[in-house]
Amino acid sequence: MADINTILSWFQTGDFPTEAQFRETFLSFMMKGDAVSISQVEGLTEILQQTLSEEQFNNYQFAMATLIDGLAKADGSNIDVELWRTTLGIANIATVDGEADGNVYLKTQTDLKFESLHARLDDLFEILASDDVNLDELQELVNLIKTHQTEIEQLQQISIGNTHDNKVELTGTYEGTGATLQSQLNLIIWDKIEQIEQSLSAIGTTKYTAQIRVNSTLTHNLNSRDLLVVGYDAVTGYSVPLRHKVNASDANVVDVEFDSEPLNFVKITIKKL
């Protein structure tokens, strides 16, 4: 095969190319249908030597797939939440604010719990402020139990009010009770508890409570028209202005009205005067 400069020299002005030169000229060019071998492409062998082998490429694909599997998906579907929280040291942090899962309550749930607690505290404060003598007896009983807590815990399996085991002698002095045996002390405590429950039950009939957000008709069980009706916001604790009207035909019915509709539920307390 001749190079391009040699071929051009055969076809200059005034030249008479021979058959052999024409033949050599056409043999020096690649025809459209000719196949080109790798060895005929200059530098291709060196380039191919710089590429990955099939085995290396397969190993690369496997390594990348393994790496991708270890990454967190955008939707978090492949994340171990508990392991993640423990690793970051936030295992006790509140991450879910819902009713079914998580470790915190919704605001509405906590509001309801505080409302319930507030109502119970109101009841307790009213009882503690009363002049009921049985409350003094209850305090004496609490002091007695604290003084002899160890002895009582040792005998806690004895059924109160149903034991006649006079072989168990008290290890301490129960001043004011007259009891020297556990069975005697059990009966005394049982009677005191019944008396206190009856007194507390009687106190409870002097008050009626409810929660409302709009003007409402309430039916209580106080059997009186001489009433004190007050209300406070169940969320903020502030008192709420209101009016009440007793029913002319039923002493246990009272209408409660607001000047404007409250933002939150209002705890209504109706007390017999």
Buried (B, 14 or more C-beta within 10 A) or exposed (E): EBEEEEBEEBEEEEEEEEEEBEEBBEEEEEEEEEEEEEEEEEEEEEEEEEEEEEEEEEEEEEEEEEEEEEEEEEEEEEEEEEEBBEEEEEEEEEBEEEEEEEEEBEEEEEBBEEBEEBBEEBBEEBBEEBEBEBBEBBEEBEEBEEBBEEBBEEBEEBEEEEBEEEEBEBEEEBEEBEBEBBBBBBBBBEEBBEBBEEBBEEBEEBBBBBBBEEEBEBEBEBEBBEBEBBBBBBBEEEEBEBEBEBEEEEBBBBBBEBEEEBEBBBBBBBBBE
